[in-house]
Amino acid sequence: MTADTIETIREAVSRVTGRDFAGIGPQDPLNLDSINRITLIVELEHLFQKALDTDQATPEAFDTLASLGAFVDSQG
């Protein structure tokens, strides 16, 4: 995954949660609740122009920016 991917995801997480994630590193915990995760899937599908398989969207995929980036990259 690229730095651009991480930055796009960081901005999406900030929009969805209403919290500032500017200073968070790729491996720092995001602590997203289930509503944030669902909303984020829709947002990421729009931003990356691809369908994300919700069966593969485990809670662990939403742990960090890096794990979210890996999840998005794995979705073809």
Secondary structure as UniProt FT lines:
FT   HELIX           3..17
FT   TURN            22..23
FT   TURN            26..27
FT   HELIX           34..48
FT   HELIX           54..56
FT   HELIX           59..62
FT   HELIX           65..73
FT   TURN            74..75
//
